[in-house]
């Protein structure tokens, strides 16, 4: 059973009135799933923020609504664009005997020798892997050790990873998770030669002015 637990209550307030709930320290949410109508619920905002900060989209959460227990996944979290506070959460109720398809985040750990010893640059190509499994077999995240990246241009692909029994990987095994590339050195010129820009066409106003000056000089020469 999940180590993440939350308590919720059925919510009567809906629509724009939920702003009042948030001012009272409550977090509006909705619970939905196969075989049930979407159920508006509310949670203690502080408790929910603390618990949900450690979960991913594949983390099983035990959600208590009044006296009913539900095993759920967090499907969407809406946040305030400035403060990043949680504004609304969508919970998906899952059946423990039915496989579910989801994406699991990838965590990179350790240090790549090709980076620390040979000056390479670590490039992350994939941050999530799509899998299918029973809810109880879903991993919270996938840990990838960077130690095998010894040489420049070494890579780690999805097929290099180990998954527990009952987990089917849907992402192609050839997909690159992370690679090490040569560091591009920027050439900085100490002195830059500035080419003199010679205009090929004079502006009409300058041409006209030049003609007038030539005429004026010609007239003055004749007078002399």
ROSE-4610 file (N, C-alpha, C; in Angstrom, 1 decimal, always signed):
// ROSE-4610
residu = [X/X/X/X/X/X/X/X/X/X/X/X/X/X/X/X/X/X/X/X/X/X/X/X/X/X/X/X/X/X/X/X/X/X/X/X/X/X/X/X/X/X/X/X/X/X/X/X/X/X/X/X/X/X/X/X/X/X/X/X/X/X/X/X/X/X/X/X/X/X/X/X/X/X/X/X/X/X/X/X/X/X/X/X/X/X/X/X/X/X/X/X/X/X/X/X/X/X/X/X/X/X/X/X/X/X/X/X/X/X/X/X/X/X/X/X/X/X/X/X/X/X/X/X/X/X/X/X/X/X/X/X/X/X/X/X/X/X/X/X/X/X/X/X/X/X/X/X/X/X/X/X/X/X/X/X/X/X/X/X/X/X/X/X/X/X/X/X/X/X/X/X/X/X/X/X/X/X/X/X/X/X/X/X/X/X/X/X/X/X/X/X/X/X/X/X/X/X/X/X/X/X/X/X/X/X/X/X/X/X/X/X/X/X/X/X/X/X/X/X/X/X/X/X/X/X/X/X/X/X/X/X/X/X/X/X/X/X/X/X/X/X/X/X/X/X/X/X/X/X/X/X/X/X/X/X/X/X/X/X/X/X/X/X/X/X/X/X/X/X/X/X/X/X/X/X/X/X/X/X/X/X/X/X/X/X/X/X/X/X/X/X/X/X/X/X/X/X/X/X/X/X/X/X/X/X/X/X/X/X/X/X/X/X/X/X/X/X/X/X/X/X/X/X/X/X/X/X/X/X/X/X/X/X/X/X/X/X/X/X/X/X/X/X/X/X/X/X/X/X/X/X/X/X/X/X/X/X/X/X/X/X/X/X/X/X/X/X/X/X/X/X/X/X/X/X/X/X/X/X/X/X/X/X/X/X/X/X/X/X/X/X/X/X/X/X/X/X/X/X/X/X/X/X/X/X/X/X/X/X/X/X/X/X/X/X/X/X/X/X/X/X/X/X/X/X/X/X/X/X/X/X/X/X/X/X/X/X/X/X/X/X/X/X/X/X/X/X/X/X/X/X/X/X/X/X/X/X/X/X/X/X/X/X/X/X/X/X/X/X/X/X/X/X/X/X/X/X/X/X/X/X/X/X/X/X/X/X/X/X/X/X/X/X/X/X/X/X/X/X/X/X/X/X/X/X/X/X/X/X/X/X/X/X/X/X/X/X/X/X/X/X/X/X/X/X/X/X/X/X/X/X/X/X/X/X/X/X/X/X/X/X/X/X/X/X/X/X/X/X/X/X/X/X/X/X/X/X/X/X/X/X/X/X/X/X/X/X/X/X/X/X/X/X/X/X/X/X/X/X/X/X/X/X/X/X/X/X/X/X/X/X/X/X/X/X/X/X/X/X/X/X/X/X/X/X/X/X/X/X/X/X/X/X/X/X/X/X/X/X/X/X/X/X/X/X/X/X/X/X/X/X/X/X/X/X/X/X/X/X/X/X/X/X/X/X/X/X/X/X/X/X/X/X/X/X/X/X/X/X/X/X/X/X/X/X/X/X/X/X/X/X]
num = [1/1/1/2/2/2/3/3/3/4/4/4/5/5/5/6/6/6/7/7/7/8/8/8/9/9/9/10/10/10/11/11/11/12/12/12/13/13/13/14/14/14/15/15/15/16/16/16/17/17/17/18/18/18/19/19/19/20/20/20/21/21/21/22/22/22/23/23/23/24/24/24/25/25/25/26/26/26/27/27/27/28/28/28/29/29/29/30/30/30/31/31/31/32/32/32/33/33/33/34/34/34/35/35/35/36/36/36/37/37/37/38/38/38/39/39/39/40/40/40/41/41/41/42/42/42/43/43/43/44/44/44/45/45/45/46/46/46/47/47/47/48/48/48/49/49/49/50/50/50/51/51/51/52/52/52/53/53/53/54/54/54/55/55/55/56/56/56/57/57/57/58/58/58/59/59/59/60/60/60/61/61/61/62/62/62/63/63/63/64/64/64/65/65/65/66/66/66/67/67/67/68/68/68/69/69/69/70/70/70/71/71/71/72/72/72/73/73/73/74/74/74/75/75/75/76/76/76/77/77/77/78/78/78/79/79/79/80/80/80/81/81/81/82/82/82/83/83/83/84/84/84/85/85/85/86/86/86/87/87/87/88/88/88/89/89/89/90/90/90/91/91/91/92/92/92/93/93/93/94/94/94/95/95/95/96/96/96/97/97/97/98/98/98/99/99/99/100/100/100/101/101/101/102/102/102/103/103/103/104/104/104/105/105/105/106/106/106/107/107/107/108/108/108/109/109/109/110/110/110/111/111/111/112/112/112/113/113/113/114/114/114/115/115/115/116/116/116/117/117/117/118/118/118/119/119/119/120/120/120/121/121/121/122/122/122/123/123/123/124/124/124/125/125/125/126/126/126/127/127/127/128/128/128/129/129/129/130/130/130/131/131/131/132/132/132/133/133/133/134/134/134/135/135/135/136/136/136/137/137/137/138/138/138/139/139/139/140/140/140/141/141/141/142/142/142/143/143/143/144/144/144/145/145/145/146/146/146/147/147/147/148/148/148/149/149/149/150/150/150/151/151/151/152/152/152/153/153/153/154/154/154/155/155/155/156/156/156/157/157/157/158/158/158/159/159/159/160/160/160/161/161/161/162/162/162/163/163/163/164/164/164/165/165/165/166/166/166/167/167/167/168/168/168/169/169/169/170/170/170/171/171/171/172/172/172/173/173/173/174/174/174/175/175/175/176/176/176/177/177/177/178/178/178/179/179/179/180/180/180/181/181/181/182/182/182/183/183/183/184/184/184/185/185/185/186/186/186/187/187/187/188/188/188/189/189/189/190/190/190/191/191/191/192/192/192/193/193/193/194/194/194/195/195/195/196/196/196/197/197/197/198/198/198/199/199/199/200/200/200/201/201/201/202/202/202/203/203/203/204/204/204/205/205/205/206/206/206/207/207/207/208/208/208/209/209/209/210/210/210/211/211/211/212/212/212/213/213/213/214/214/214/215/215/215/216/216/216/217/217/217/218/218/218/219/219/219/220/220/220/221/221/221/222/222/222/223/223/223/224/224/224]
x = [+0.8/+0.0/+0.9/+0.3/+1.1/+1.5/+2.8/+3.2/+2.8/+2.2/+1.7/+0.2/-0.2/-1.6/-2.2/-3.4/-4.1/-5.5/-6.0/-7.4/-8.1/-9.3/-10.1/-11.6/-12.3/-13.7/-14.5/-15.7/-16.5/-16.7/-16.6/-16.7/-18.0/-18.7/-19.9/-19.7/-18.7/-18.4/-17.7/-18.2/-17.6/-17.6/-17.0/-16.9/-16.0/-16.4/-15.5/-15.5/-16.5/-16.5/-15.4/-14.6/-13.5/-12.4/-12.4/-11.5/-11.6/-12.8/-13.1/-12.5/-12.5/-11.9/-10.4/-9.8/-8.3/-7.9/-8.7/-8.4/-8.5/-9.3/-9.4/-8.4/-7.5/-6.4/-6.8/-7.8/-8.3/-7.9/-7.6/-7.2/-8.3/-8.9/-9.9/-9.3/-10.0/-9.5/-10.7/-10.4/-11.4/-10.9/-11.7/-11.4/-12.3/-11.6/-12.3/-11.7/-12.4/-11.9/-12.9/-12.5/-13.5/-14.6/-15.8/-16.9/-17.4/-17.0/-17.4/-17.6/-18.5/-18.7/-17.6/-17.1/-16.1/-16.6/-15.8/-16.2/-15.4/-16.1/-15.3/-15.0/-13.7/-13.2/-12.4/-12.1/-11.2/-10.3/-9.0/-8.0/-7.4/-6.7/-6.0/-4.8/-4.7/-3.7/-2.2/-2.0/-0.6/-0.2/-1.1/-0.9/-0.7/-1.6/-1.5/-0.2/+0.2/+1.5/+2.7/+2.7/+3.8/+3.9/+2.7/+2.7/+3.0/+2.4/+2.5/+3.8/+4.5/+5.9/+6.8/+6.5/+7.4/+6.9/+5.8/+5.3/+5.5/+5.4/+5.4/+4.1/+4.0/+2.8/+2.6/+3.6/+3.4/+3.4/+3.4/+3.4/+2.0/+1.8/+0.5/+0.2/-0.9/-1.3/-2.6/-2.7/-3.9/-4.7/-5.8/-6.7/-8.0/-8.2/-9.3/-10.3/-11.5/-12.6/-13.7/-13.9/-14.8/-14.4/-15.2/-14.9/-14.4/-14.4/-13.9/-12.5/-11.8/-10.4/-10.2/-9.4/-9.1/-7.6/-7.2/-5.8/-5.8/-5.0/-5.0/-3.6/-3.6/-2.4/-2.7/-1.7/-1.9/-1.8/-2.8/-2.8/-2.6/-2.9/-2.6/-2.6/-1.7/-1.6/-1.5/-2.5/-2.5/-1.9/-1.0/-0.3/-0.4/-0.3/-0.3/+1.0/+0.8/+2.0/+3.1/+2.8/+3.8/+4.3/+3.4/+3.9/+4.1/+3.6/+3.7/+3.0/+2.0/+1.2/+0.2/-0.1/-1.1/-2.5/-3.1/-4.5/-5.5/-5.2/-6.2/-5.4/-6.0/-5.3/-6.4/-6.0/-6.8/-6.2/-7.1/-6.7/-7.4/-6.6/-7.2/-7.3/-8.5/-8.7/-8.3/-7.5/-7.1/-7.6/-7.8/-8.1/-6.8/-6.6/-5.3/-5.1/-6.1/-5.9/-5.9/-5.8/-5.8/-4.6/-3.9/-2.6/-2.9/-2.0/-2.1/-0.9/-1.1/+0.0/+0.3/+1.6/+2.0/+3.4/+3.9/+5.3/+6.0/+7.2/+7.9/+9.1/+9.4/+10.5/+11.8/+12.9/+14.2/+15.1/+15.7/+16.6/+18.1/+18.9/+20.3/+21.1/+21.9/+22.7/+24.2/+25.0/+26.4/+27.1/+28.3/+29.1/+29.7/+29.7/+30.2/+31.7/+32.6/+34.0/+34.4/+33.6/+33.9/+33.7/+32.9/+32.7/+33.8/+33.9/+34.8/+36.3/+36.6/+38.0/+38.5/+37.5/+37.9/+37.3/+36.5/+36.0/+34.8/+34.1/+33.0/+31.8/+30.7/+29.5/+28.4/+27.7/+26.6/+25.3/+24.7/+23.5/+22.3/+21.3/+20.1/+19.1/+18.8/+17.9/+16.5/+16.3/+15.0/+14.8/+13.7/+13.5/+12.4/+11.7/+10.6/+10.6/+10.2/+10.0/+8.6/+8.0/+6.6/+6.6/+5.8/+5.7/+4.3/+4.0/+2.7/+2.9/+2.1/+2.2/+0.9/+0.8/-0.2/+0.1/-0.9/-0.6/+0.4/+0.4/+1.3/+2.7/+2.9/+4.3/+4.9/+4.1/+4.6/+5.8/+6.9/+8.0/+7.8/+8.2/+8.0/+8.9/+10.1/+11.0/+12.0/+12.8/+13.8/+15.2/+16.0/+17.4/+18.4/+19.1/+20.1/+21.5/+22.4/+23.8/+24.6/+25.3/+26.2/+27.6/+27.9/+29.3/+29.8/+28.8/+29.3/+29.7/+29.5/+29.9/+31.3/+32.2/+33.7/+34.3/+33.9/+34.5/+33.6/+34.2/+33.4/+32.6/+31.4/+30.4/+29.8/+30.1/+29.4/+27.9/+27.1/+25.6/+25.0/+23.9/+23.0/+21.7/+21.2/+19.9/+18.9/+17.7/+16.6/+16.8/+17.4/+17.6/+18.7/+19.5/+20.5/+20.0/+18.7/+18.2/+17.5/+17.4/+16.8/+15.4/+14.4/+13.1/+12.6/+11.9/+11.4/+10.3/+10.1/+9.2/+7.8/+7.0/+5.7/+5.6/+6.8/+6.8/+7.2/+6.3/+6.5/+7.0/+8.1/+8.6/+8.1/+7.4/+6.8/+7.7/+8.6/+9.6/+10.6/+11.0/+11.9/+13.2/+13.8/+15.0/+16.2/+16.0/+17.1/+17.1/+16.1/+16.1/+17.2/+17.9/+19.0/+18.5/+18.9/+18.6/+19.6/+20.9/+21.9/+23.1/+23.9/+25.1/+26.2/+27.4/+28.5/+29.1/+29.2/+29.7/+30.9/+31.7/+32.9/+32.4/+33.2/+32.8/+33.3/+32.3/+32.6/+33.3/+34.5/+35.3/+35.1/+34.7/+34.5/+35.8/+36.1/+37.3/+37.1/+37.9/+37.7/+38.9/+38.6/+39.7/+40.1/+41.4/+41.8/+41.6/+41.8/+41.6/+40.7/+39.7/+38.8/+39.0/+39.2/+39.4/+38.1/+37.9/+36.7/+36.9/+36.1/+36.2/+35.5/+36.2/+35.6/+34.4/+33.3/+32.1/+32.1/+32.1/+32.1/+30.7/+29.9/+28.6/+28.7/+27.9/+27.9/+26.9/+25.9/+24.9/+24.7/+24.7/+24.5/+23.1/+22.7/+21.3/+20.9/+19.7/+19.3/+19.6/+19.4/+19.6/+21.1/+22.0/+23.4/+23.8/+23.3/+23.6/+23.3/+22.0/+21.5/+22.4/+22.7/+23.5/+24.9/+25.5/+26.8/+26.7/+25.6/+25.5/+25.4/+24.7/+24.6/+25.9/+26.7/+28.0/+28.9/+28.9/+29.7/+29.3/+28.0/+27.6/+28.0/+27.9/+28.3/+29.8/+30.6/+32.1/+32.4/+31.6/+31.9/+31.6/+30.5/+30.1/+31.1/+31.6/+32.6/+33.9/+34.3/+35.5/+35.4/+34.2/+34.0/+34.1/+33.6/+33.6/+35.1/+35.9/+37.3/+38.1]
y = [-1.2/+0.0/+1.2/+2.3/+3.6/+4.1/+4.7/+5.4/+6.8/+7.3/+8.7/+8.7/+9.4/+9.4/+10.8/+11.0/+12.3/+12.1/+13.1/+13.1/+14.3/+13.9/+14.9/+14.8/+15.8/+15.9/+16.2/+15.8/+16.2/+17.7/+18.3/+19.7/+20.1/+21.1/+21.6/+22.9/+23.6/+24.8/+24.5/+25.1/+24.9/+26.2/+26.2/+27.4/+28.4/+29.7/+30.8/+31.0/+30.3/+30.4/+29.7/+28.9/+28.2/+29.1/+30.4/+31.4/+31.5/+31.5/+31.6/+30.4/+29.3/+28.1/+28.2/+28.7/+28.9/+29.9/+30.9/+31.9/+31.3/+30.2/+29.5/+28.4/+28.3/+27.3/+26.0/+25.9/+24.7/+24.6/+23.4/+23.2/+22.4/+23.0/+22.3/+21.3/+20.2/+19.1/+18.3/+17.4/+16.5/+15.1/+14.1/+12.7/+12.1/+11.4/+10.8/+9.4/+8.6/+7.3/+6.5/+5.3/+4.4/+4.0/+4.1/+3.6/+4.6/+5.8/+6.8/+8.2/+8.9/+10.3/+11.2/+12.2/+13.1/+13.6/+13.6/+14.0/+15.2/+16.4/+17.5/+17.3/+17.5/+17.3/+18.5/+18.6/+19.6/+19.0/+19.6/+19.1/+20.3/+20.0/+21.0/+21.3/+22.6/+23.0/+22.8/+23.0/+22.8/+21.4/+20.5/+19.1/+18.5/+18.9/+18.4/+18.9/+20.1/+20.6/+19.9/+19.5/+18.8/+17.4/+16.7/+15.3/+15.2/+16.0/+15.9/+16.5/+17.2/+17.6/+16.5/+15.3/+14.2/+13.1/+13.4/+12.4/+12.8/+11.8/+12.0/+11.5/+11.5/+11.0/+9.5/+8.8/+7.4/+6.9/+7.9/+7.5/+7.3/+6.1/+5.7/+6.5/+7.1/+7.9/+7.3/+7.1/+6.6/+7.9/+8.0/+9.2/+8.8/+9.4/+9.1/+10.2/+9.9/+10.9/+10.4/+11.2/+10.8/+9.4/+8.4/+7.1/+6.1/+6.6/+5.8/+6.0/+4.8/+4.8/+4.6/+5.4/+5.3/+5.3/+4.5/+4.5/+5.3/+6.4/+7.4/+7.7/+8.3/+8.9/+10.4/+11.2/+12.7/+12.8/+13.3/+13.5/+14.9/+15.9/+17.3/+18.2/+19.1/+20.1/+21.5/+22.3/+23.7/+24.6/+25.5/+26.3/+27.8/+28.6/+30.0/+30.4/+31.2/+31.5/+32.3/+33.0/+33.8/+33.0/+32.7/+32.1/+30.6/+30.0/+28.5/+27.7/+28.3/+27.6/+26.7/+25.6/+24.7/+25.4/+25.3/+25.9/+24.9/+23.8/+22.7/+21.4/+20.3/+19.0/+18.0/+17.3/+16.2/+14.8/+14.0/+12.7/+11.6/+10.7/+9.6/+8.3/+7.8/+6.6/+5.4/+4.5/+3.3/+2.0/+1.0/-0.3/-1.1/-1.7/-2.3/-3.6/-4.1/-5.3/-5.0/-3.7/-3.3/-2.5/-3.0/-2.3/-0.8/+0.0/+1.4/+1.9/+2.7/+3.3/+4.7/+4.9/+6.3/+6.5/+7.8/+8.1/+8.3/+7.8/+7.8/+8.7/+9.7/+10.6/+9.9/+10.4/+9.8/+10.7/+10.1/+10.8/+10.4/+11.4/+11.2/+11.3/+10.3/+10.3/+10.0/+10.4/+10.2/+11.1/+10.8/+11.7/+10.9/+11.5/+10.8/+11.1/+10.1/+10.3/+11.0/+10.8/+11.5/+13.0/+13.4/+14.9/+15.4/+14.7/+15.2/+15.0/+14.0/+13.8/+14.2/+14.2/+14.4/+15.7/+16.4/+17.7/+17.7/+16.5/+16.4/+17.2/+17.3/+17.9/+16.9/+16.9/+15.9/+16.5/+15.7/+16.1/+15.2/+15.7/+14.9/+14.9/+13.7/+13.6/+13.2/+12.5/+12.0/+12.2/+12.7/+13.0/+12.1/+11.4/+10.4/+9.2/+8.1/+6.8/+6.3/+5.9/+5.4/+4.0/+3.6/+2.2/+1.8/+0.5/+0.0/-1.1/-1.0/-1.9/-1.9/-2.8/-2.7/-1.5/-0.9/+0.3/+0.0/-1.2/-1.6/-1.8/-2.0/-2.2/-0.9/+0.2/+1.4/+2.0/+2.2/+2.9/+4.4/+5.0/+6.4/+7.2/+6.7/+7.3/+6.3/+6.5/+5.6/+6.3/+5.6/+6.2/+5.7/+6.6/+6.3/+6.7/+5.7/+6.0/+6.5/+7.6/+8.1/+7.6/+6.7/+6.2/+5.5/+4.8/+4.1/+5.0/+6.3/+7.2/+7.6/+6.8/+6.9/+7.7/+7.5/+8.1/+9.2/+10.1/+11.1/+10.4/+10.7/+10.1/+8.8/+8.5/+7.4/+7.8/+6.8/+7.0/+6.0/+6.3/+5.4/+5.4/+4.2/+4.2/+3.4/+3.5/+2.9/+1.4/+0.7/-0.7/-1.1/-0.1/-0.4/-0.5/+0.0/+0.1/-1.3/-1.4/-2.6/-2.2/-3.0/-2.7/-4.0/-3.7/-4.9/-5.7/-6.9/-7.8/-7.2/-7.3/-6.7/-5.4/-4.8/-3.5/-3.6/-3.2/-3.3/-1.9/-1.8/-0.5/-0.3/+0.8/+1.2/+2.1/+2.8/+3.6/+2.7/+3.1/+2.3/+2.1/+0.8/+0.6/+1.3/+1.8/+2.5/+4.0/+4.5/+5.9/+6.3/+7.3/+7.8/+8.6/+8.2/+9.0/+10.1/+9.8/+10.8/+10.4/+11.4/+11.2/+12.2/+12.0/+12.9/+13.3/+14.7/+15.2/+16.1/+16.3/+17.2/+18.6/+19.3/+20.7/+21.6/+22.4/+23.3/+24.5/+24.7/+25.9/+27.1/+28.1/+29.3/+30.1/+30.4/+31.1/+32.6/+33.2/+34.6/+35.4/+36.2/+37.0/+38.2/+38.3/+39.4/+40.7/+40.8/+42.0/+41.8/+42.6/+42.4/+43.6/+43.2/+44.2/+44.7/+46.0/+46.6/+47.2/+46.6/+47.0/+48.3/+49.2/+50.5/+50.3/+50.8/+50.7/+51.8/+51.5/+52.5/+52.5/+53.5/+53.4/+53.4/+52.5/+52.4/+53.3/+53.8/+54.7/+55.8/+57.1/+58.2/+58.5/+59.1/+59.4/+60.6/+60.6/+61.7/+63.1/+63.3/+64.6/+65.0/+64.1/+64.4/+64.6/+63.8/+64.0/+65.4/+65.8/+67.1/+68.3/+68.1/+69.1/+69.2/+68.0/+68.0/+68.7/+68.5/+69.2/+70.7/+71.2/+72.6/+73.2/+72.5/+73.0/+73.1/+72.1/+72.1/+73.3/+73.5/+74.7/+76.0/+76.1/+77.3/+77.6/+76.5/+76.7/+77.1/+76.5/+76.9/+78.4/+78.8/+80.2/+81.2/+80.8/+81.6/+81.7/+80.5/+80.5/+81.4/+81.5/+82.3/+83.8/+84.1/+85.5/+86.0/+85.0/+85.4/+85.5]
z = [+0.0/+0.0/+0.0/-0.5/-0.7/+0.7/+0.7/+1.9/+1.9/+0.8/+0.7/+1.0/+2.0/+2.4/+2.5/+2.1/+2.2/+2.6/+3.3/+3.8/+3.0/+2.5/+1.8/+2.2/+1.8/+2.1/+0.8/+0.7/-0.5/-0.5/-1.7/-1.8/-2.4/-1.7/-2.2/-3.0/-2.7/-3.4/-4.7/-5.8/-7.1/-7.9/-9.0/-9.9/-9.3/-9.5/-9.0/-7.5/-6.8/-5.4/-4.7/-5.4/-4.8/-4.3/-4.8/-4.3/-2.8/-2.3/-0.9/-0.1/-0.7/-0.1/+0.1/-1.0/-1.0/+0.1/+0.3/+1.3/+2.7/+2.8/+4.1/+4.3/+3.4/+3.5/+3.0/+2.1/+1.5/+0.1/-0.4/-1.8/-2.5/-3.5/-4.3/-5.2/-5.4/-6.3/-6.8/-7.7/-8.2/-8.3/-8.0/-8.1/-9.2/-10.1/-11.2/-11.5/-12.3/-12.7/-13.3/-13.8/-14.5/-13.5/-14.0/-13.2/-12.1/-12.2/-11.2/-11.8/-11.3/-11.7/-11.1/-11.8/-11.2/-9.9/-8.8/-7.5/-7.0/-6.9/-6.3/-4.9/-4.5/-3.1/-2.7/-1.5/-0.9/+0.1/+0.2/+1.1/+1.9/+2.9/+3.6/+2.7/+2.4/+1.4/+1.9/+3.2/+3.7/+3.7/+4.1/+4.2/+2.8/+1.8/+0.5/-0.2/+0.0/-0.6/+0.0/+1.2/+1.8/+1.3/+1.2/+0.7/-0.8/-1.6/-3.0/-3.6/-2.7/-3.2/-3.5/-2.9/-3.1/-4.1/-4.8/-5.7/-7.1/-8.0/-9.4/-10.0/-11.3/-11.9/-11.8/-11.4/-11.3/-9.8/-8.9/-7.5/-7.0/-6.3/-5.8/-4.5/-4.4/-3.2/-2.6/-1.3/-0.7/-0.3/-0.9/-0.6/+0.1/+1.3/+2.1/+1.9/+1.4/+1.2/+2.1/+3.2/+4.3/+4.8/+4.5/+5.1/+3.9/+2.7/+1.6/+1.3/+1.0/+0.6/-0.9/-1.5/-2.9/-3.1/-4.1/-4.5/-5.8/-5.8/-6.9/-7.4/-8.5/-9.1/-9.3/-9.2/-9.5/-11.0/-11.6/-13.0/-13.5/-12.6/-13.0/-11.8/-11.8/-10.7/-11.3/-11.0/-11.4/-10.3/-10.7/-9.8/-10.1/-9.1/-9.3/-10.1/-11.1/-12.0/-11.3/-10.2/-9.5/-8.3/-7.4/-6.1/-6.2/-7.3/-7.5/-6.5/-5.8/-4.8/-5.6/-5.0/-5.7/-5.7/-6.8/-7.0/-7.2/-7.8/-8.1/-8.4/-8.0/-8.3/-8.9/-9.9/-10.4/-10.0/-9.3/-8.9/-9.7/-10.2/-11.0/-10.1/-9.9/-9.1/-10.0/-9.5/-10.2/-9.6/-10.4/-9.9/-9.8/-8.6/-8.3/-9.2/-9.8/-10.7/-12.2/-12.5/-13.9/-14.2/-15.3/-15.6/-16.1/-15.9/-16.3/-17.0/-18.0/-18.8/-18.3/-18.0/-17.5/-17.8/-17.5/-17.7/-16.4/-16.3/-15.1/-15.2/-14.3/-14.4/-14.3/-14.9/-14.8/-13.9/-13.0/-12.1/-12.4/-12.7/-13.0/-11.7/-11.3/-10.1/-10.4/-9.5/-9.6/-10.6/-10.9/-11.8/-12.9/-14.1/-15.3/-15.4/-15.4/-15.5/-16.8/-17.9/-19.1/-19.0/-18.0/-17.7/-16.7/-15.6/-14.5/-14.9/-15.7/-15.9/-17.4/-18.3/-19.7/-20.3/-19.4/-19.9/-20.8/-20.8/-21.7/-21.2/-22.0/-21.6/-21.5/-20.4/-20.3/-20.9/-21.8/-22.5/-22.2/-21.6/-21.3/-22.5/-23.0/-24.2/-23.8/-22.7/-22.3/-20.8/-20.4/-18.9/-18.4/-19.2/-18.8/-19.7/-19.1/-19.8/-19.7/-20.8/-20.7/-20.4/-19.4/-19.0/-18.8/-18.6/-18.3/-17.2/-16.2/-15.1/-14.2/-13.3/-12.3/-11.4/-10.8/-9.9/-8.8/-8.3/-7.2/-7.6/-9.0/-9.5/-10.1/-10.1/-10.7/-9.9/-10.5/-9.8/-9.7/-8.6/-8.4/-9.4/-9.7/-10.6/-11.0/-12.0/-12.5/-12.3/-11.5/-11.2/-12.3/-12.8/-13.8/-13.3/-13.1/-12.6/-13.8/-13.6/-14.7/-14.8/-13.8/-13.8/-15.1/-15.8/-17.0/-18.1/-18.0/-19.0/-18.8/-19.4/-19.1/-20.3/-21.5/-22.6/-23.3/-23.9/-24.7/-25.8/-25.9/-26.9/-26.3/-25.1/-24.5/-24.3/-24.3/-24.1/-23.2/-22.7/-21.9/-22.6/-23.1/-23.7/-22.8/-23.2/-22.4/-22.2/-23.3/-23.2/-22.2/-21.7/-20.7/-19.3/-19.1/-17.7/-17.3/-16.0/-15.4/-14.8/-15.1/-14.6/-13.8/-12.8/-12.0/-12.8/-12.3/-13.0/-12.9/-14.0/-14.0/-14.7/-15.0/-15.7/-17.1/-18.0/-19.4/-19.9/-20.5/-21.0/-22.4/-22.6/-23.9/-24.8/-24.1/-24.8/-25.5/-26.8/-27.5/-26.8/-26.8/-26.1/-26.7/-27.9/-28.6/-28.3/-27.6/-27.2/-26.3/-26.6/-25.7/-24.6/-23.4/-22.2/-21.9/-22.0/-21.7/-22.5/-22.9/-23.6/-23.2/-23.5/-23.3/-24.6/-24.8/-26.0/-25.8/-26.8/-26.7/-26.4/-25.6/-25.3/-26.4/-26.9/-28.0/-27.4/-27.9/-27.5/-28.4/-27.8/-28.6/-28.8/-30.1/-30.4/-30.3/-29.4/-29.2/-29.8/-30.7/-31.4/-30.5/-30.3/-29.4/-30.1/-31.4/-32.1/-33.3/-33.4/-34.5/-35.5/-36.8/-37.8/-38.2/-38.2/-38.6/-40.0/-40.9/-42.3/-42.5/-43.2/-43.5/-44.5/-44.1/-44.9/-45.9/-47.2/-48.2/-48.9/-48.7/-49.3/-50.8/-51.4/-52.9/-53.5/-52.7/-53.2/-52.2/-52.8/-51.9/-51.8/-50.7/-50.6/-51.5/-52.0/-52.9/-52.4/-51.1/-50.6/-50.6/-50.4/-50.4/-51.9/-52.8/-54.2/-54.7/-54.3/-54.7/-54.1/-52.8/-52.2/-52.9/-53.2/-53.9/-55.2/-56.0/-57.3/-57.1/-56.1/-55.8/-55.5/-54.6/-54.2/-55.4/-56.4/-57.6/-58.4/-58.6/-59.4/-58.8/-57.5/-56.8/-56.9/-56.8/-57.0/-58.4/-59.4/-60.8/-61.0/-60.5/-60.7/-60.0/-58.9/-58.2/-59.0/-59.6/-60.4/-61.6/-62.2/-63.4/-63.0/-61.8/-61.4/-61.2/-60.7/-60.5/-61.8]
